[in-house]
Amino acid sequence: MSEGFSALIADCGSDDAINYCLVEKRTMSSFNEMIQNITPEIYQSLKLAVEIGKWADGNKLTAEQRELSLQAMIAWELHNLPEDQRTGYMGPQECSSKSISVPNILFKSDAIH
C-alpha cells in the first residue's frame, strides 16, 4: 500500500481521503485491503454521501463514485456491523396471512364426519 494512501486515510474527515480511497480500489492488490483501511468515520462519510448524493464539501457524487461507495459500505458492514444494522436488512419476513391465526375446522376432534 502506498504511503500517500495511508496518510490520506489517517485524515478520515477529508473527502480527498475518501475519493483517493475509492480511486485506489482499482490499483490496490485487494479490495479487501481497502475495506480494512476504512474507519467508522470514513464509513459514515461514505454512507452520508450515498444517501444525499453529495460529498461533505457539496460536490455531487458521480455515478461511479456512488457505485464504488456503496460497494465499499456494504463490504465494510459485512465485517463490522451485526446483520440487523446492515444496508438492505429487512428483518424476518412473513406473509401477512401467516400472522393471523386461522382455525382448522376440518380436522377438529369434534367435527362431524
N, C-alpha and C positions, 0 to 999 in steps of 0.2 A: 504494500500500500504506500502511496506517495506521502511524503512529509506534508505537502501542501493540503492534501485531503484531511489528514489528521488535525492539522491546525485549524482548518475551517470547521470541522465537526466540533472541535472544542468550543467554538463560539456558537453554541446551539441556538441562540436567539437570532442569528443572522439569516436572512433569506438567501444571501450569497452562499452560505454553507449548505443550505438545503438544495439550492439549484445545482451547486457543484456536486453534491452527493448524487443527485438524480442523473446528471450527465455522466458521472464516473461509472454508473451502473453498466454502461456499455463497454467500458475498458477494464473494469476490475475483473480479476480472475474468477470471482464468485459473487453471485447475487447475495448469497448468504453472508458473505463477508461484509457487504454493505449494510445489510439488515442488522448485524451485530453491532455496528457503529452508531445506530440510531438510538438517541437518548429519549427518555419520555418527553422532554421539552421539544425535540425535533419532531417526534410523533405528533404532539399536539399542534405544532405549526403546520405540519402536512395535513392533518385532519381538518383544521380550520380552513386552510387554503382550498381543499377539495370541496368542503361544504359551501363556501361563499364564492369560489371561482376566482379568488384573488390572493396574492401574497400579502403579507402584512404591510408591505410598502405601497400597496394599492395597484401594483401591476397585475394584469389579468393573466391567469394560467393559460398556456397553450393546451391544445388537446393532448399533445404528447406529455406535457408536464402533469396534467390531470391523471392520465392513464398510469404513468410511472409512479406518481404519488400514491394513488390508490393501491397499486400493486405492492408498494413498499409498506403502506399502512397495514394491509391485510396480512402480509408476511410477518411483520413485527408483532401484530396482535396474536398470531398463532403461537408465538413463543413467549409472550409476555402478559397476556390477559386471559382470564377464565372465559370459557366458551360463551357464557351469557352476556359478556361485555364486548364481544367482537362485532365488527361490521357485518350486517346481514343476519344476525341471530334473530330467530323468530319465536323461540320458545317451543314448548310442547304443542304439537298440532293435533287437533281432534275435530272430527266433524261435529257440527252443532247438534245433529240428530243423536249422536252418541252421548252427549252430555245430558240428555233428557231421559229419565228412566221410563221405559215402555213396559207395561205389564205383559207377561207372557200368558195369555189366556188359553192358548192351545194346549199347553202341557201342564196345566194346573191339576193338582191331585183331585180336586172336587169338580172338574169339568165333566160335562155329560158326554158320553161316548156313543 
